[in-house]
Amino acid sequence: MNPSHNFHDLLTLMARLRTDCPWDAKQTNNSLQKYAIEEVFELVDAIANDDKSLLATDDIKGELGDVLLQVVFHAHLYCEQGRFDMGDVIYTLMEKLIRRHPHVFDKENLRTDEDVKKRWDEIKALENKDRPKRLLSEVKSGTALMTAQNLQKQAGKVGFDWDNLGGVLDKLNEELGELKAELPPNDFQYKHDELTTAQKAKIANELGDVLFVLSNLARHVGVDAEMALQNANAKFKRRFAFVETSLIESGKSFDEVDLKEMDKFWEMAKELEK
């Protein structure tokens, strides 16, 4: 099979992969969720780093393709379940776009982008008027940290919250204790195959609780948890880049040094940032 510009050929390729590739064959809508999130963020990064070069153009095309793959893959799986196919996804999208753009496809006159956004929200509200209303139903999805803080903020509006920071810290200590109880001994050497699936599931559950409380702690002190972690990520990248550059300048590679030597450069990076 050769690549083409035809969307139907892409659907045919997806069906072939689902049949003949062991990895694709075992995937489910649930197992693919993390990849959908990853691909969207990689697309965002590619757009942010667009310098109009050929390399950047290829990166953006590739990341858009990866996002499209997730849509096609999920639609194919739901089609296998007899629920809907890719054609239904396309039809539903087109129907919604036409319905929410009366200024384009009808006689409404909306002159500014603010008018368009307001009308979009009004139409969306009408579409959802018969759906059951819940306090948390209006919380938009985002990264896990963003969603956690938004959920807690909304629940806090009706008093489902701690009165002070001490309550949050007590809960954090409680969750940390439950996490420690599920962790292997301190002398455990990390290897994936040394923990059973059941052990990993329990650890993931308790770790999720700790992260949820940490995001709540951030909210209580007026800190954006998402940006706090984004800044920590950026800081780690800067410092690790310094470690790597320092090794290169000393004529060494990562294979030739131990953790102690790498940590020496790490501490140098920290000092330079002060």
Sequence and secondary structure as in RCSB ss.txt:
>XXXX:A:sequence
MNPSHNFHDLLTLMARLRTDCPWDAKQTNNSLQKYAIEEVFELVDAIANDDKSLLATDDIKGELGDVLLQVVFHA
HLYCEQGRFDMGDVIYTLMEKLIRRHPHVFDKENLRTDEDVKKRWDEIKALENKDRPKRLLSEVKSGTALMTAQN
LQKQAGKVGFDWDNLGGVLDKLNEELGELKAELPPNDFQYKHDELTTAQKAKIANELGDVLFVLSNLARHVGVDA
EMALQNANAKFKRRFAFVETSLIESGKSFDEVDLKEMDKFWEMAKELEK
>XXXX:A:secstr
    S HHHHHHHHHHHHHH HHHHT  TTTTHHHHHHHHHHHHHHHHT  SSHHHHHHHHHHHHHHHHHHHHHH
HHHHHTTS  HHHHHHHHHHHHHHT HHHHSS    SHHHHHHHHHHHHHHHTTTS   GGGG    SHHHHHHH
HHHHHHTTT S SSHHHHHHHHHHHHHHHHHHS  TT    GGGS HHHHHHHHHHHHHHHHHHHHHHHHTT  H
HHHHHHHHHHHHHHHHHHHHHHHHTT  GGG  HHHHHHHHHHHHHHH 
